[in-house]
């Protein structure tokens, strides 16, 4: 199985991918993707999710699980039977847990990716995400589209008058 989350992000089964992207781009890919209706989709988040409230539940066959500790995340990953596993990274899960736990979660993501599409997502990198992303089969980093340029303000300057017309003329009848 293979599907496009974004025009430049193609996800395939049997892979663990790390994704750094703005929330709007990820939500657009999740909400407008007909592939996600056909497969079992597991959304895992931590204490707080930036994406969950923006996901259109009618466009995705989704199961949501919350992990409040890194050890709960490990359990969820090991018990998962879903075709697509989307993990919204929460750096708070790893505070005080030790560096070895980050490695264990990375290994669990990698092994879950052997039979599923696994995506570890964050809007901004942090040390725990970077450590886990080193084991990823693919790494995607998307930036928001550039803002359209603002129109340039016109400078007030001298008004040029044709030499043969009087300066007081205000109509175009003389042309």
CORSULSUL-V58698 format. One record per pair of residues at least 12 apart in sequence whose ideal C-beta (glycine too) atoms are under 7 Angstrom apart, sorted by the first residue. I is the first residue (numbers start at 0). J is the second residue. D is the distance in Angstrom with one decimal. If there is no record, write none. Layout:
# CORSULSUL-V58698
i = {I/I}
j = {J/J}
d = {D/D}
This chain:
# CORSULSUL-V58698
i = {0/0/0/0/2/2/4/4/5/5/5/7/8/10/10/11/12/12/13/13/14/14/14/14/15/15/15/15/15/15/15/16/16/16/16/16/16/17/17/17/17/17/18/18/18/18/19/19/19/20/20/21/21/22/22/22/24/25/25/26/26/26/29/29/30/30/30/35/35/35/36/36/36/38/38/38/39/39/39/40/40/40/40/40/40/40/41/41/41/41/41/41/41/42/42/42/43/43/43/43/43/43/43/44/44/44/45/45/45/45/45/45/46/46/46/47/48/49/50/51/66/68/69/69/69/69/69/72/72/73/73/73/76/76/76/77/79/81/82/82/83/83/84/84/84/85/85/86/86/86/86/87/88/88/88/88/90/90/93/101/101/101/104/105/105/105/108/109/112/119/119/119}
j = {12/38/82/116/32/34/28/32/24/28/141/141/139/116/118/116/115/116/112/113/112/116/136/137/108/109/112/117/134/135/136/117/118/135/136/137/139/119/131/132/135/138/118/119/120/139/121/124/140/122/141/122/143/49/50/122/141/50/120/50/53/54/54/59/54/55/58/59/60/83/58/59/60/60/82/83/60/81/82/59/60/61/62/81/83/85/62/64/79/81/83/84/85/61/63/85/64/66/72/75/84/86/87/65/87/89/65/66/67/89/91/92/67/89/91/89/87/122/87/63/92/92/92/93/96/100/104/92/104/103/104/107/107/108/111/107/111/115/115/116/115/116/111/115/117/118/120/108/118/119/120/120/119/120/121/128/125/127/127/127/130/131/131/130/131/134/131/134/136/131/132/135}
d = {4.5/6.9/6.7/6.9/6.4/4.0/3.9/7.0/5.9/5.0/6.4/6.8/4.9/4.9/6.4/6.7/6.4/5.2/6.8/6.2/5.5/6.5/4.4/6.0/5.2/5.0/3.2/4.5/6.9/5.2/5.3/6.9/5.2/5.8/6.5/4.4/6.4/4.9/7.0/3.7/4.0/4.8/5.6/6.9/4.7/4.7/5.8/5.7/4.5/7.0/3.9/6.2/4.6/5.3/6.2/5.6/5.7/6.3/6.2/6.1/4.5/6.8/5.7/6.3/6.5/4.5/5.1/4.5/6.7/6.9/6.8/6.6/5.4/7.0/3.9/5.6/6.7/4.3/5.0/5.6/5.6/4.9/6.9/6.4/4.7/7.0/5.2/6.5/5.7/3.9/6.9/4.8/6.9/5.5/5.0/5.1/5.2/6.0/6.8/5.8/6.9/4.6/6.9/5.9/4.3/6.7/6.9/5.8/7.0/2.6/6.2/5.2/6.0/6.0/5.7/6.9/5.6/6.6/5.8/6.7/6.4/6.1/4.7/5.5/4.8/4.7/5.8/6.1/5.9/6.1/6.1/5.3/4.2/6.5/5.1/6.2/5.9/6.1/5.8/6.8/6.5/4.7/5.8/5.3/4.7/4.9/6.6/6.9/6.8/5.0/6.7/5.5/5.9/6.2/4.0/5.2/4.8/5.3/4.6/5.1/5.1/6.2/6.2/6.6/4.0/4.5/6.5/4.9/6.8/6.0/6.9/6.9}
